[in-house]
Amino acid sequence: MSDGGQRERGTAYWFVGPLVLFLLALQLYPLLQEVWLSFTSTGLLTPRQQPFVGLRNYTDLVEAPELRETLVVTAVYTASCVAASVGIGLGVALLLDSPFRGRGWARALVTVPWAAPPVAVALIFSWIYNAQYGIFNRGLRLLGLPQGTENWLDSYQLALPAVLITTIWQIFPFASVVLLVALQGVPAELREAATIDGAGRVATFRAVVWPTIRPSVALLALFATIWSLRRFDLIWLLTQGGPIGATNTLVIELYRRAFVYRELGPAAAIGVVGLVLALVATVVYFRAQRRMEAA
Amino acid sequence: MTVGSRWPGRVRIVGVLVVLGVAIFPLYWMVVTSLTSSAGLFAPVPRLWPDLSELGNYPETFAIRPVGRWLLNSALVATGTTVLSIGLALLPAYALSRFRFRGRGVLGFSLFATQMLPEAMLVVPLYAVFAEARLLNTLGGLILANTAFTVPVVTWLLKGAIDAVPIEIEEAASIDGASRLGIVRHVVAPLIGPTLAAAAVIAFFHGWNEYVFAQTLVSDERLRTASVGLAGFIGELSTPVHSVMAVGVMYTLPAVVFYLFVQRYMVSDMTAGGVKG
């Protein structure tokens, strides 16, 4: 069989070879370039001249006051997306779990926001938030609320909530679907046993449902974190990070440095910071999972 | 007996309707706005349903901007991304599922790790790389860049589906003298048809929706995709809102309608591949 094993291995390398080369060229090589660029002062229009500047981009980043604000915005944005994914996702999943007439349709239609292109979502929400004619403010004015005259996206206090509402509208369907599937894994007998014991709804949830879906919740939280750290198009198109940095996440700041200020070096340094954050989130997740499995 | 079944019936119906309303309203509102007269857009009382006599707003948009060209470019990029993603992913997915080889774990982890890289970050070095390779301002370059982000997901999905194919079926074919390649093509691929379709849909709409590469790596107007064209309307005030929304509907509708057709397969596969890994 050892001969067969060797031939199998040969076939395996031949099968994965093209993909590996492709990923080396279009993911790993650019990634290494990114790290290298972060130690240079390369300009957008002269990408071949890459003067080495050591750690200067990083020290500049740490010394500039904007970085702290950017990190705070990124943290608030990410934490809100994760909390909303889990909270709203779980609520909607529980709502759509039990059978009722039209459930198939309801499940399909609820997930539609997920299928909408982000650019179209940004377009429609920027119209919905329009100061004078947006349906959002018209509704607020009908209710006699004072917020009914300004565009939320132009307000320092309200821009981040407005961007979050838009983002959560787009991502909650994914969370709902993941948790809906996780709920299918809860054994019906267990739940019935809990009911016969006279356990209340909350107690049943904590004792029987939560332990089953917890791995899915954790994985969902990890993906929501990574995707929030990555998200560009929605935020950029709604606010470009403004007003005055109120919605300026790391990725937005990175893109502005690169393609508005045309400085690839500092942009790359911000990218490396973002990557480290994503990596930390992943390590925390796998640590927590191992502890959960051990327990 | 399922988790929610002790929710009082009426509360649940209201809850479902509220969630549905929230999910559907923004897209409904885009359609309504595209079918509202200029006067109606700014009327004191908003009109909450579409005015079908305004259907002319749709053909008019083609005179304002090269919308047909944009949609065609998006379709080309999306198709290219789909074909290349599936083509690059099928054999590695099979190898990851069936073979034990050195580097298998590294490859599996790398596929997951690509999920951490933001497109908006990678576009910086890619811009430099593409400038060198003369791939700036080409739809082919866009297809390559998009595929770099879809191919890991597609590989993962296909591997999950192949895991579920009983090995005995392949052994029978192998006794008949079929090669590995033949087995993948004639035995495995047909058996994972629904997942292949779901993966194709995911790759297609990633390419269709993609914005940051199309915005950054292409500046030639003839190669502009619909995502970039549509984004150009945001914050711009000279084009009538109903025309802008008409373009938005034409760009969004294919994605949503197609999604509704395939969601049954997609949702189950996504979750099977994504959660159970």
HADDOCK unambig.tbl for C-alpha pairs under 7 A between the chains (distance, minus, plus):
assign (segid A and resid 8 and name CA) (segid B and resid 99 and name CA) 6.84 0.50 0.50
assign (segid A and resid 9 and name CA) (segid B and resid 101 and name CA) 5.61 0.50 0.50
assign (segid A and resid 12 and name CA) (segid B and resid 95 and name CA) 5.35 0.50 0.50
assign (segid A and resid 12 and name CA) (segid B and resid 99 and name CA) 6.34 0.50 0.50
assign (segid A and resid 12 and name CA) (segid B and resid 101 and name CA) 6.89 0.50 0.50
assign (segid A and resid 15 and name CA) (segid B and resid 91 and name CA) 5.17 0.50 0.50
assign (segid A and resid 15 and name CA) (segid B and resid 92 and name CA) 5.41 0.50 0.50
assign (segid A and resid 15 and name CA) (segid B and resid 95 and name CA) 6.41 0.50 0.50
assign (segid A and resid 16 and name CA) (segid B and resid 91 and name CA) 6.58 0.50 0.50
assign (segid A and resid 16 and name CA) (segid B and resid 92 and name CA) 4.42 0.50 0.50
assign (segid A and resid 16 and name CA) (segid B and resid 95 and name CA) 6.86 0.50 0.50
assign (segid A and resid 18 and name CA) (segid B and resid 88 and name CA) 6.88 0.50 0.50
assign (segid A and resid 19 and name CA) (segid B and resid 88 and name CA) 5.68 0.50 0.50
assign (segid A and resid 19 and name CA) (segid B and resid 89 and name CA) 6.90 0.50 0.50
assign (segid A and resid 19 and name CA) (segid B and resid 92 and name CA) 6.98 0.50 0.50
assign (segid A and resid 23 and name CA) (segid B and resid 148 and name CA) 6.63 0.50 0.50
assign (segid A and resid 26 and name CA) (segid B and resid 148 and name CA) 6.08 0.50 0.50
assign (segid A and resid 27 and name CA) (segid B and resid 148 and name CA) 6.73 0.50 0.50
assign (segid A and resid 30 and name CA) (segid B and resid 122 and name CA) 6.57 0.50 0.50
assign (segid A and resid 30 and name CA) (segid B and resid 125 and name CA) 5.20 0.50 0.50
assign (segid A and resid 30 and name CA) (segid B and resid 126 and name CA) 5.89 0.50 0.50
assign (segid A and resid 31 and name CA) (segid B and resid 122 and name CA) 6.84 0.50 0.50
assign (segid A and resid 33 and name CA) (segid B and resid 125 and name CA) 5.79 0.50 0.50
assign (segid A and resid 34 and name CA) (segid B and resid 125 and name CA) 5.42 0.50 0.50
assign (segid A and resid 47 and name CA) (segid B and resid 128 and name CA) 5.59 0.50 0.50
assign (segid A and resid 94 and name CA) (segid B and resid 3 and name CA) 6.70 0.50 0.50
assign (segid A and resid 94 and name CA) (segid B and resid 4 and name CA) 5.56 0.50 0.50
assign (segid A and resid 95 and name CA) (segid B and resid 4 and name CA) 6.28 0.50 0.50
assign (segid A and resid 95 and name CA) (segid B and resid 12 and name CA) 6.60 0.50 0.50
assign (segid A and resid 95 and name CA) (segid B and resid 16 and name CA) 6.73 0.50 0.50
assign (segid A and resid 97 and name CA) (segid B and resid 2 and name CA) 6.87 0.50 0.50
assign (segid A and resid 97 and name CA) (segid B and resid 3 and name CA) 6.84 0.50 0.50
assign (segid A and resid 97 and name CA) (segid B and resid 4 and name CA) 6.26 0.50 0.50
assign (segid A and resid 98 and name CA) (segid B and resid 2 and name CA) 5.37 0.50 0.50
assign (segid A and resid 98 and name CA) (segid B and resid 3 and name CA) 6.58 0.50 0.50
assign (segid A and resid 98 and name CA) (segid B and resid 4 and name CA) 5.35 0.50 0.50
assign (segid A and resid 98 and name CA) (segid B and resid 5 and name CA) 5.42 0.50 0.50
assign (segid A and resid 108 and name CA) (segid B and resid 260 and name CA) 6.61 0.50 0.50
assign (segid A and resid 108 and name CA) (segid B and resid 263 and name CA) 6.90 0.50 0.50
assign (segid A and resid 109 and name CA) (segid B and resid 20 and name CA) 6.82 0.50 0.50
assign (segid A and resid 110 and name CA) (segid B and resid 20 and name CA) 5.53 0.50 0.50
assign (segid A and resid 110 and name CA) (segid B and resid 23 and name CA) 5.60 0.50 0.50
assign (segid A and resid 112 and name CA) (segid B and resid 23 and name CA) 6.93 0.50 0.50
assign (segid A and resid 112 and name CA) (segid B and resid 256 and name CA) 6.54 0.50 0.50
assign (segid A and resid 113 and name CA) (segid B and resid 23 and name CA) 6.09 0.50 0.50
assign (segid A and resid 115 and name CA) (segid B and resid 255 and name CA) 6.31 0.50 0.50
assign (segid A and resid 115 and name CA) (segid B and resid 256 and name CA) 5.63 0.50 0.50
assign (segid A and resid 115 and name CA) (segid B and resid 259 and name CA) 6.49 0.50 0.50
assign (segid A and resid 116 and name CA) (segid B and resid 252 and name CA) 6.06 0.50 0.50
assign (segid A and resid 116 and name CA) (segid B and resid 255 and name CA) 6.58 0.50 0.50
assign (segid A and resid 116 and name CA) (segid B and resid 256 and name CA) 6.20 0.50 0.50
assign (segid A and resid 117 and name CA) (segid B and resid 209 and name CA) 5.00 0.50 0.50
assign (segid A and resid 117 and name CA) (segid B and resid 252 and name CA) 6.36 0.50 0.50
assign (segid A and resid 118 and name CA) (segid B and resid 209 and name CA) 6.82 0.50 0.50
assign (segid A and resid 119 and name CA) (segid B and resid 227 and name CA) 6.04 0.50 0.50
assign (segid A and resid 119 and name CA) (segid B and resid 231 and name CA) 6.12 0.50 0.50
assign (segid A and resid 120 and name CA) (segid B and resid 248 and name CA) 5.80 0.50 0.50
assign (segid A and resid 120 and name CA) (segid B and resid 252 and name CA) 6.66 0.50 0.50
assign (segid A and resid 123 and name CA) (segid B and resid 234 and name CA) 5.92 0.50 0.50
assign (segid A and resid 124 and name CA) (segid B and resid 26 and name CA) 6.70 0.50 0.50
assign (segid A and resid 124 and name CA) (segid B and resid 30 and name CA) 6.11 0.50 0.50
assign (segid A and resid 133 and name CA) (segid B and resid 42 and name CA) 6.27 0.50 0.50
assign (segid A and resid 178 and name CA) (segid B and resid 271 and name CA) 5.95 0.50 0.50
assign (segid A and resid 181 and name CA) (segid B and resid 271 and name CA) 6.95 0.50 0.50
assign (segid A and resid 188 and name CA) (segid B and resid 1 and name CA) 6.55 0.50 0.50
assign (segid A and resid 188 and name CA) (segid B and resid 2 and name CA) 6.80 0.50 0.50
assign (segid A and resid 216 and name CA) (segid B and resid 275 and name CA) 6.63 0.50 0.50
assign (segid A and resid 226 and name CA) (segid B and resid 116 and name CA) 5.94 0.50 0.50
assign (segid A and resid 230 and name CA) (segid B and resid 118 and name CA) 4.50 0.50 0.50
assign (segid A and resid 232 and name CA) (segid B and resid 120 and name CA) 6.53 0.50 0.50
assign (segid A and resid 233 and name CA) (segid B and resid 211 and name CA) 6.66 0.50 0.50
assign (segid A and resid 233 and name CA) (segid B and resid 212 and name CA) 6.77 0.50 0.50
assign (segid A and resid 251 and name CA) (segid B and resid 120 and name CA) 6.47 0.50 0.50
assign (segid A and resid 251 and name CA) (segid B and resid 121 and name CA) 6.85 0.50 0.50
assign (segid A and resid 255 and name CA) (segid B and resid 120 and name CA) 6.37 0.50 0.50
assign (segid A and resid 258 and name CA) (segid B and resid 124 and name CA) 6.90 0.50 0.50
assign (segid A and resid 264 and name CA) (segid B and resid 124 and name CA) 6.83 0.50 0.50
assign (segid A and resid 271 and name CA) (segid B and resid 121 and name CA) 5.68 0.50 0.50
assign (segid A and resid 275 and name CA) (segid B and resid 117 and name CA) 7.00 0.50 0.50
assign (segid A and resid 278 and name CA) (segid B and resid 116 and name CA) 6.26 0.50 0.50
